[in-house]
Amino acid sequence: MLIGIVASGATVRLTGSGLGCPEWPTCTTRNALPQNYHSYIEFSNRLISGLTVLVTLALAVAAWLTRGLSRRGKWLATAVCLGVIAQAPFGAIVVYFDLNPYLVITHLLLTLLVLGLAVLVLLEAARLVRGAAPALPGLARAAGVALLAAVSVLVVSGTVATAAGRFPGNNGSAVVPRLGSFYPAVYWHVRAVAAFGIVFLMLTGWAWLKRAQFPWLLGGCAVLLAILVVQMGIGEAQYRTYGSVPWWVVVIHVATAALLFAWTVGLVGRIWRPVSAD
């Protein structure tokens, strides 16, 4: 659901529907429901957000009713629910300030933060069902922290590159300011990708050496590599067709970035709080 929220939010921006419903929670002052193409897209995102609130509320309640689940898992589930609820008024603020790029970026990054917390809830649930395993060596944990820092920089630089791109975010007369220039933003984003790749290769090399002891880690690195390759391929296609790239290609790019971030958080989380392989 949270990855779906990222995709639907990106769809709103990339189709120019950011101000399709200029009022909140209704669509306009005269019509509570959407009346045109852009308002339907914007209102659909609000409906998906509302459904996500219900799902995360159920997650939080279930966490507190689950015997044996760590307090860490229960509070993480609560934080996920509160984070999703906080997105609703934050989204209203974004609309009222005419899609200020800094607010739009913060809105997306908050969603990704909540997504990461949800992955950690899943990890705690797995530790309850399958049992905990001994901690990994300090070198692996340090590499995990470095990988998490690298993917965070990667995601932030990616949001800046999107905010500097050619998609304005709305289709009306209001001018939505761009955040800098596209090509300089991509310049730094590519270097963030390279930094992530270097740290990732170091961790993968260690996982290969310890594959007999931690086979799950090598498998997790292999899946992360596959996601990264797909993401880089989409990004390269998007860059080479910058002037004519369809909006849905960028949506796929953003959604894949959310998946990459979620998998990285899960991998690092399991390095720090291992799950039994039995």
C-alpha positions as CSV (number, residue, x, y, z in Angstrom):
1,M,0.0,0.0,0.0
2,L,2.8,2.4,0.8
3,I,4.6,1.8,-2.4
4,G,1.3,2.3,-4.1
5,I,0.9,5.7,-2.4
6,V,4.3,6.7,-3.8
7,A,3.2,5.7,-7.3
8,S,-0.1,7.5,-7.1
9,G,1.4,10.6,-5.6
10,A,4.0,10.6,-8.5
11,T,1.1,10.2,-10.9
12,V,-0.6,13.3,-9.5
13,R,2.5,15.4,-10.0
14,L,3.6,14.0,-13.4
15,T,0.2,14.3,-15.0
16,G,0.0,17.9,-13.9
17,S,-2.8,17.1,-11.5
18,G,-1.3,18.6,-8.4
19,L,-3.9,21.3,-8.2
20,G,-6.7,19.3,-9.7
21,C,-8.5,19.6,-6.4
22,P,-7.5,23.0,-5.0
23,E,-9.5,22.5,-1.8
24,W,-9.1,19.8,0.9
25,P,-10.8,17.5,1.8
26,T,-13.3,18.4,-0.8
27,C,-12.3,18.9,-4.4
28,T,-13.5,22.5,-4.8
29,T,-15.6,24.9,-2.9
30,R,-18.6,24.2,-5.2
31,N,-18.1,20.5,-5.9
32,A,-17.1,18.0,-3.2
33,L,-16.3,15.3,-5.8
34,P,-14.0,15.6,-8.9
35,Q,-15.3,17.0,-12.1
36,N,-12.5,16.5,-14.7
37,Y,-9.5,14.4,-15.7
38,H,-7.0,16.1,-13.4
39,S,-9.3,16.3,-10.4
40,Y,-10.1,12.6,-10.7
41,I,-6.4,11.8,-10.5
42,E,-5.9,14.0,-7.5
43,F,-9.0,12.8,-5.7
44,S,-8.1,9.1,-6.4
45,N,-4.8,9.7,-4.7
46,R,-6.7,11.0,-1.7
47,L,-8.9,7.9,-1.7
48,I,-5.9,5.6,-1.8
49,S,-4.4,7.6,1.0
50,G,-7.6,7.1,3.1
51,L,-7.5,3.4,2.4
52,T,-3.9,3.3,3.5
53,V,-4.8,5.0,6.7
54,L,-7.3,2.2,7.5
55,V,-4.7,-0.5,6.6
56,T,-2.0,1.0,8.8
57,L,-4.5,1.5,11.6
58,A,-5.3,-2.2,11.4
59,L,-1.6,-2.9,11.4
60,A,-1.1,-0.9,14.6
61,V,-4.1,-2.5,16.4
62,A,-2.9,-6.0,15.3
63,A,0.6,-5.3,16.5
64,W,-0.6,-4.4,20.0
65,L,-2.9,-7.5,20.1
66,T,-0.2,-9.9,19.0
67,R,1.3,-11.7,21.9
68,G,5.0,-12.1,21.9
69,L,5.7,-9.2,19.5
70,S,8.4,-7.0,20.8
71,R,7.6,-3.5,22.0
72,R,9.9,-2.3,19.3
73,G,7.5,-3.9,16.7
74,K,4.4,-2.5,18.4
75,W,5.8,1.1,18.5
76,L,7.1,0.9,15.0
77,A,3.6,-0.2,13.8
78,T,2.1,2.8,15.7
79,A,4.6,5.1,14.1
80,V,3.6,3.8,10.7
81,C,0.0,4.6,11.3
82,L,0.7,8.0,12.7
83,G,3.0,8.8,9.9
84,V,0.3,8.0,7.3
85,I,-2.3,10.0,9.2
86,A,0.1,13.0,9.3
87,Q,0.4,12.8,5.5
88,A,-3.2,14.0,5.0
89,P,-2.9,17.4,6.6
90,F,0.6,17.7,5.1
91,G,-0.9,17.1,1.7
92,A,-3.4,19.9,2.3
93,I,-0.5,22.2,3.2
94,V,1.3,21.3,-0.1
95,V,-1.9,22.2,-2.1
96,Y,-2.5,25.4,-0.2
97,F,1.1,26.5,-0.9
98,D,0.7,25.8,-4.6
99,L,3.0,22.7,-4.8
100,N,6.1,24.4,-3.3
101,P,8.9,22.0,-4.4
102,Y,10.4,21.8,-0.9
103,L,7.1,20.8,0.6
104,V,6.5,18.3,-2.3
105,I,9.9,16.7,-1.6
106,T,9.3,16.6,2.1
107,H,5.9,15.0,1.5
108,L,7.5,12.2,-0.6
109,L,10.4,11.7,1.8
110,L,8.0,11.3,4.7
111,T,6.2,8.6,2.8
112,L,9.4,6.8,2.2
113,L,10.3,7.1,5.9
114,V,7.0,5.5,6.8
115,L,7.6,2.8,4.2
116,G,11.0,2.0,5.9
117,L,9.3,1.8,9.3
118,A,6.7,-0.6,7.9
119,V,9.5,-2.9,6.6
120,L,11.0,-3.0,10.1
121,V,7.6,-4.0,11.4
122,L,7.6,-6.9,9.0
123,L,11.1,-7.8,10.2
124,E,9.9,-7.8,13.8
125,A,7.0,-10.0,12.9
126,A,9.3,-12.4,11.1
127,R,11.5,-12.6,14.2
128,L,8.5,-13.6,16.3
129,V,7.3,-16.3,13.8
130,R,10.7,-17.7,12.8
131,G,12.8,-16.8,15.8
132,A,15.9,-14.6,16.2
133,A,19.4,-15.5,15.1
134,P,22.8,-14.5,16.5
135,A,24.0,-11.0,15.5
136,L,26.2,-10.6,12.5
137,P,29.8,-9.4,12.9
138,G,30.4,-5.7,13.4
139,L,31.9,-5.3,10.0
140,A,28.7,-6.4,8.3
141,R,26.6,-4.1,10.6
142,A,28.9,-1.1,9.8
143,A,28.5,-1.9,6.0
144,G,24.8,-2.0,6.5
145,V,24.7,1.4,8.1
146,A,26.8,2.8,5.2
147,L,24.5,1.2,2.7
148,L,21.4,2.7,4.4
149,A,23.1,6.2,4.4
150,A,24.0,5.7,0.7
151,V,20.4,4.8,-0.3
152,S,19.1,7.8,1.7
153,V,21.3,10.2,-0.2
154,L,20.3,8.4,-3.4
155,V,16.6,8.9,-2.7
156,V,17.0,12.5,-1.7
157,S,19.1,13.3,-4.8
158,G,16.5,11.5,-6.9
159,T,13.7,13.7,-5.6
160,V,15.7,16.8,-6.3
161,A,16.3,15.6,-9.9
162,T,12.6,15.0,-10.3
163,A,11.7,18.4,-8.8
164,A,14.1,20.0,-11.3
165,G,12.6,18.1,-14.3
166,R,10.2,19.2,-17.0
167,F,7.0,18.0,-15.3
168,P,5.5,21.1,-13.6
169,G,3.1,19.4,-11.2
170,N,-0.1,21.2,-12.2
171,N,-2.0,22.1,-15.4
172,G,-3.4,25.5,-14.4
173,S,-2.2,29.1,-14.7
174,A,-0.2,29.0,-11.4
175,V,3.5,28.7,-12.0
176,V,5.1,26.0,-10.0
177,P,8.8,26.8,-9.4
178,R,11.3,24.2,-10.4
179,L,14.1,23.3,-8.0
180,G,17.2,24.3,-9.8
181,S,18.2,22.8,-13.2
182,F,17.7,19.3,-14.3
183,Y,21.1,18.4,-15.7
184,P,23.1,19.6,-12.6
185,A,20.6,17.7,-10.4
186,V,21.1,14.5,-12.5
187,Y,24.9,15.0,-12.3
188,W,24.8,14.7,-8.5
189,H,22.2,12.0,-8.6
190,V,24.4,9.8,-10.8
191,R,27.2,10.2,-8.3
192,A,24.9,9.2,-5.5
193,V,24.1,6.0,-7.5
194,A,27.9,5.4,-7.9
195,A,28.5,5.8,-4.1
196,F,25.6,3.4,-3.4
197,G,27.0,0.9,-5.8
198,I,30.5,1.0,-4.3
199,V,29.1,0.4,-0.7
200,F,26.8,-2.3,-2.1
201,L,29.6,-4.2,-3.9
202,M,31.6,-4.2,-0.7
203,L,28.8,-5.7,1.3
204,T,28.1,-8.2,-1.5
205,G,31.7,-9.2,-1.6
206,W,31.6,-9.9,2.2
207,A,28.4,-11.8,1.7
208,W,30.0,-14.0,-1.0
209,L,32.9,-14.8,1.4
210,K,30.4,-15.7,4.1
211,R,27.8,-17.4,1.9
212,A,28.0,-20.7,3.7
213,Q,27.3,-19.0,7.0
214,F,24.8,-16.4,5.8
215,P,23.2,-17.6,2.6
216,W,20.2,-15.3,3.0
217,L,22.5,-12.3,2.9
218,L,23.9,-13.2,-0.5
219,G,20.3,-13.9,-1.8
220,G,19.2,-10.5,-0.5
221,C,22.1,-8.8,-2.2
222,A,21.2,-10.6,-5.4
223,V,17.6,-9.3,-5.3
224,L,18.8,-5.8,-4.5
225,L,21.2,-5.9,-7.5
226,A,18.3,-6.9,-9.8
227,I,16.2,-4.0,-8.5
228,L,19.1,-1.6,-9.0
229,V,19.8,-2.8,-12.5
230,V,16.2,-2.3,-13.5
231,Q,16.1,1.2,-11.8
232,M,19.3,2.2,-13.6
233,G,17.9,1.0,-16.9
234,I,14.7,3.1,-16.5
235,G,16.7,6.1,-15.4
236,E,19.0,5.9,-18.4
237,A,16.0,5.7,-20.7
238,Q,14.4,8.6,-19.0
239,Y,17.6,10.7,-19.3
240,R,18.1,10.0,-23.0
241,T,14.5,10.8,-23.8
242,Y,14.2,13.8,-21.4
243,G,12.3,16.0,-23.8
244,S,9.7,13.4,-24.7
245,V,9.7,10.8,-22.0
246,P,6.1,9.7,-21.1
247,W,5.0,10.6,-17.6
248,W,4.3,6.9,-16.8
249,V,7.9,6.0,-17.3
250,V,8.9,8.4,-14.6
251,V,6.1,6.9,-12.3
252,I,7.7,3.5,-12.8
253,H,11.1,5.0,-12.0
254,V,9.8,6.6,-8.7
255,A,7.9,3.4,-7.7
256,T,11.0,1.3,-8.4
257,A,13.0,3.7,-6.2
258,A,10.6,3.1,-3.4
259,L,11.0,-0.6,-3.8
260,L,14.8,-0.2,-3.8
261,F,14.6,1.8,-0.6
262,A,12.3,-0.7,1.1
263,W,14.4,-3.7,0.2
264,T,17.6,-1.9,1.3
265,V,16.0,-1.1,4.7
266,G,14.9,-4.7,5.1
267,L,18.3,-6.0,4.2
268,V,20.1,-3.7,6.6
269,G,17.4,-4.3,9.3
270,R,18.0,-8.1,9.0
271,I,21.7,-7.6,9.3
272,W,21.2,-5.8,12.6
273,R,18.3,-8.0,13.8
274,P,18.8,-11.4,12.1
275,V,15.9,-13.8,11.6
276,S,16.4,-17.5,12.1
277,A,17.0,-19.3,8.8
278,D,15.2,-22.5,10.1
